[in-house]
Amino acid sequence: MDTTKLQAFCTVAELKSFSEAAQRLNYTHPAISAQIRELENELGVVLFKKSGKKVELSEAGQTILPVAYRLLKSFKEMRESL
C-alpha cells in the first residue's frame, strides 16, 4: 500500500467529491478513481457509497479513515526525521 492511495482516500473522504479531491491533489478525476479502486481491491472492501455526484464513506471507509490519517502522519514524521 502506498501513501498516494491513502492520501487520495482521505481527501475524497474530507471533500466528499472525487473531482474536488483530484483538483486539490493535482490529479485527474480518473486517476483518483483508479487509486481508490486499487485501495479497495487491496483491502477487499468498498470504501465509498456513491449516488450520482454524492459521495459518502461506507461503513468500512468510516472504520479505516482514522487509521489512514494516522498512517499518513507516521509516514510524514518518518520523512521529516530523515
N, C-alpha and C positions, 0 to 999 in steps of 0.2 A: 504494500500500500504506500502510495506517495502523498506528500503533503499537498500537491496540486489538487488532487481529488478531494481531500479533506477541506481545503480552502474553498473549493467550488461548492461543496455541500453546505458549509457553514454560511457562505454568502447568499446562496439561494434561500436557505432557511431564514436568514435575517431579513432579506428583502422581499421574500415571498414572490420572487419573479426570476425566471431564468434569463430573460432579456436584460433586466437591470443588473443581475449578477455578472452577465457577460460584459456589459459596459464597464462596470466597476473594475473588473479583473483584466480588462483589455483582451478579451477573447470573443469569439463569435458565439452566437446562441447555440449552433450545432456542436461546437467544441465543449461548451458547458454541459449540454445534454449528454454528450458522449462520456464525459468524466463522471457524471452522476450514474449513468448506466453501468459503467465499468465498476464503480464502487458498489453499486447494488449487486452486481454479479459476484464480486469478490466476497461480499458479506452474505449473500444469499437471501436478501430481504428487499422489500420495496421501501424506499426512503420518503417518497412524497406521494400525496394524493393529488391528482390533477383533475380539474373540471373546467374546461375552457381555458381561460387565461389565469384562473385562480390556482394557486399552488399552496398546499398545506403539508406539514410534516405528517407522515404516517405514525403509527404507534412506535414502530421500530426506529423511525427517524427521531422521534422525541426522546427515545431511550438513549440513542448514541450521540445526540448533539452535545451534551456536556462533556462527554469523553473526547469527542473530536476537538472541541475547544481546548481541552487540557493537553491533548497530543500536540496541537499546533503551538501552544505556548511552550511546551517542553522542547520542541524542535527549534523554536526561536531562541530559547535560552541556551541550547546547545551551540547553535551557530554563533551567538554573541560571546560565548565563553572561549571560543577559539580565537 
